[in-house]
Amino acid sequence: MILELDIGNSRIKWRTLQGRVAVARGQCSRATAEWPELLPRAGIERLRVANVGGAEVAAVLAAWARGCLGLEPEFAGAGRACAGVTNGYAVPERLGVDRWLALLAAWRELGGAALVVSAGTALTLDLLDAVGCHRGGYIVPGLGLMLQSLLSGTSGVRLEPGPAATLEPGHSTEEAVLQGCTAMAVALIEQTRKGTPLPVLLAGGDAELLAPWITAPVDYRPELVLDGLGIALP
């Protein structure tokens, strides 16, 4: 079996594949002590990894993999081009591997223009054109970081990310904050589409909070990064 990991800023998502079929899935917080011990071990023959957690996280995982699996992790990285997709960054390696893999998966699925959105700790948007060229993107704070900035910079605001009942102006501080932050995120997505019916592929922990407010077509694809691992590291 293949164990695939998507190590993000806050969460670690994993799945195991038998051939190309997912047989198990899970996730944990990166803040969890000894998080590698929560990963599956039985029958693992390959370990494919997308890591935006930095060198220290990579070293912890590599030590666990060598000791418990007898394997070296295969870490994906962004390149100039892969599987029909051309990287839009001047220095291709500087594009986050999670964004790169999501673009590869989006192109494999649609074979055409799309807006790839990840609503996680950060909200990232990446434009893919009709011939597979990455046309750049945006990175802004995710819903949680927006709320945290208000918590740290103001008094009396105490709110966790959650579903907004409407995007109309709020009639309490809590409504104004939650609906305002959600509206900001949705506005950036819609502005990036520039009024066109460009399909949105949406991933990330806050994806379901934003999806109801995005104009169709929008498709929830929670495993885009993991899907891209099999393309970058076949």
For each residue, the residues with C-beta under 8 A, 3 or more apart:
1: 16 17 18 23 43 44 45
2: 16 17 44 45 46 47 48
3: 14 15 16 39 40 44 46 47 48 69
4: 14 15 16 17 47 48 49 226 229 230
5: 12 13 14 39 47 48 49 50 51 61
6: 12 13 14 50 98 223 225 226 229
7: 12 30 49 50 51 52 53 57 61
8: 11 12 13 30 52 53 98 120 121
9: 30 52 53 120 121 122
10: 29 30 31 120 121 205
11: 8 27 28 29 30 120 205
12: 5 6 7 8 27 28 29 30 35
13: 5 6 8 25 26 27 223 225 226
14: 3 4 5 6 25 26 27 39 40
15: 3 4 22 24 25 26 223 226
16: 1 2 3 4 22 23 24 25 40 44
17: 1 2 4 20 21 22 23 230
18: 1 21 23
19:
20: 17 230
21: 17 18
22: 15 16 17 25
23: 1 16 17 18
24: 15 16 40
25: 13 14 15 16 22
26: 13 14 15 38 40
27: 11 12 13 14
28: 11 12 32 35 38
29: 10 11 12 32 35
30: 7 8 9 10 11 12 35 53 57
31: 10
32: 28 29 35 38
33:
34: 37 38
35: 12 28 29 30 32 38 39
36: 39 60 61 64 65 68
37: 34 64
38: 26 28 32 34 35
39: 3 5 14 35 36 64
40: 3 14 16 24 26 44
41: 44 68 69
42:
43: 1
44: 1 2 3 16 40 41 47 69 71
45: 1 2 71
46: 2 3 71 74
47: 2 3 4 5 44 65 69 71 72 73 74
48: 2 3 4 5 73 74 76 229 230 233
49: 4 5 7 58 61 73 74 75 76 229
50: 5 6 7 75 76 97 98 101 225 226 228 229
51: 5 7 54 57 58 61 75 97
52: 7 8 9 96 97 98
53: 7 8 9 30 56 57 58
54: 51 57 58
55: 58 59
56: 53 59 60
57: 7 30 51 53 54 60 61
58: 49 51 53 54 55 61 62 73 75
59: 55 56 62 63
60: 36 56 57 63 64
61: 5 7 36 49 51 57 58 64 65 73
62: 58 59 65 66 72 73
63: 59 60 66 67
64: 36 37 39 60 61 67 68 69
65: 36 47 61 62 68 69 71 72 73
66: 62 63 69 70 71 72
67: 63 64
68: 36 41 64 65
69: 3 41 44 47 64 65 66
70: 66
71: 44 45 46 47 65 66
72: 47 62 65 66
73: 47 48 49 58 61 62 65
74: 46 47 48 49 233
75: 49 50 51 58
76: 48 49 50 97 100 101 228 229 232 233
77: 93 97 100 232
78: 87 89 92 93 94 95 96 97 99 100
79: 82 87 92 93 100
80: 86 87 92
81: 85 86 87
82: 79 85 100 104 231 232
83: 104 107 108 231 232
84: 107 132
85: 81 82 103 104 107 128 132 133 134
86: 80 81 132 133 134
87: 78 79 80 81 92 95 100 134
88: 95 133 134 135 136 137
89: 78 92 94 95 134 136
90:
91: 94
92: 78 79 80 87 89 95
93: 77 78 79
94: 78 89 91
95: 78 87 88 89 92 99 100 134
96: 52 78 99 100 124
97: 50 51 52 76 77 78 100 101
98: 6 8 50 52 101 102 118 124 225
99: 78 95 96 102 103 116 118 124 126 137
100: 76 77 78 79 82 87 95 96 97 103 104 228 232
101: 50 76 97 98 104 105 224 225 226 227 228 229 231 232
102: 98 99 105 106 116 118 126 201 203 224 225 228
103: 85 99 100 106 107 116 126 128 134 228
104: 82 83 85 100 101 107 108 228 231 232
105: 101 102 108 109 221 224 225 227 228 231
106: 102 103 109 110 114 116 128 201 221 224
107: 83 84 85 103 104 110 111 114 128 132
108: 83 104 105 111 227 231
109: 105 106 201 221 227
110: 106 107 113 114 199 201
111: 107 108
112: 130
113: 110 127 128 129 130 198 199
114: 106 107 110 128 198 199 200 201
115: 125 126 127 128 189 192 193 198 199 200 201
116: 99 102 103 106 125 126 127 128 200 201 203 224
117: 123 124 125 126 189 200 201 202 203 204 207 210
118: 98 99 102 122 123 124 202 203 204 207 224 225
119: 123 142 143 185 202 203 204 205 206 207 209 210
120: 8 9 10 11 123 124 142 203 204 205 206
121: 8 9 10 142 144 145
122: 9 118 139 140 141 142 145
123: 117 118 119 120 138 139 140 141 142 143 185 188 204 206
124: 96 98 99 117 118 120 137 138 139
125: 115 116 117 137 138 188 189 192
126: 99 102 103 115 116 117 134 136 137
127: 113 115 116 134 135 136 137 192
128: 85 103 106 107 113 114 115 116 132 133 134 135
129: 113 132 133 135
130: 112 113
131:
132: 84 85 86 107 128 129
133: 85 86 88 128 129
134: 85 86 87 88 89 95 103 126 127 128 137
135: 88 127 128 129
136: 88 89 126 127
137: 88 99 124 125 126 127 134
138: 123 124 125 188 192
139: 122 123 124
140: 122 123 185 188
141: 122 123 145 146 149
142: 119 120 121 122 123 145 146 185 204 206
143: 119 123 146 147 161 181 182 185 206 209 210
144: 121 147 148 161 206
145: 121 122 141 142 148 149
146: 141 142 143 149 150 181 184 185
147: 143 144 150 151 159 160 161 177 178 181
148: 144 145 151 152
149: 141 145 146 152 153
150: 146 147 153 154 157 159 177
151: 147 148 154 157 158 159
152: 148 149
153: 149 150
154: 150 151 157
155:
156: 173
157: 150 151 154 173 177
158: 151
159: 147 150 151 162 174 177 178
160: 147
161: 143 144 147 178 206 209
162: 159 178 209
163: 208 209 212
164: 167 178 179 182 183 209 213
165: 175 179
166: 179
167: 164 179 182 183 186 213
168: 179
169: 176 179
170: 173 174 175 176 177 178 179 180
171: 175 176
172: 175 176
173: 156 157 170 176 177
174: 159 170 177 178
175: 165 170 171 172 178 179
176: 169 170 171 172 173 179 180
177: 147 150 157 159 170 173 174 180 181
178: 147 159 161 162 164 170 174 175 181 182
179: 164 165 166 167 168 169 170 175 176 182 183
180: 170 176 177 183 184
181: 143 146 147 177 178 184 185
182: 143 164 167 178 179 185 186 209 210 213
183: 164 167 179 180 186 187 213
184: 146 180 181 187 188
185: 119 123 140 142 143 146 181 182 188 189 210
186: 167 182 183 189 190 210 213 214
187: 183 184 190 191
188: 123 125 138 140 184 185 191 192
189: 115 117 125 185 186 192 193 200 210 214
190: 186 187 193 195 214 215
191: 187 188 194
192: 115 125 127 138 188 189
193: 115 189 190 196 197 198 200 215
194: 191
195: 190
196: 193
197: 193 215 216 217
198: 113 114 115 193
199: 110 113 114 115 217 218 219
200: 114 115 116 117 189 193 214 217 218 219
201: 102 106 109 110 114 115 116 117 219 221 224
202: 117 118 119 207 210 211 214 218 219 220 221
203: 102 116 117 118 119 120 207 220 221 222 223 224 225
204: 117 118 119 120 123 142 207 222
205: 10 11 119 120
206: 119 120 123 142 143 144 161 209 210
207: 117 118 119 202 203 204 210 211 220 222
208: 163 211 220
209: 119 143 161 162 163 164 182 206
210: 117 119 143 182 185 186 189 202 206 207 213 214
211: 202 207 208 214 218 220
212: 163
213: 164 167 182 183 186 210
214: 186 189 190 200 202 210 211 218
215: 190 193 197 218
216: 197
217: 197 199 200
218: 199 200 202 211 214 215
219: 199 200 201 202
220: 202 203 207 208 211
221: 105 106 109 201 202 203 224 227
222: 203 204 207
223: 6 13 15 203 226 227
224: 101 102 105 106 116 118 201 203 221 227 228
225: 6 13 50 98 101 102 105 118 203 228 229
226: 4 6 13 15 50 101 223 229 230
227: 101 105 108 109 221 223 224 230 231
228: 50 76 100 101 102 103 104 105 224 225 231 232
229: 4 6 48 49 50 76 101 225 226 232 233
230: 4 17 20 48 226 227 233 234
231: 82 83 101 104 105 108 227 228 234
232: 76 77 82 83 100 101 104 228 229
233: 48 74 76 229 230
234: 230 231
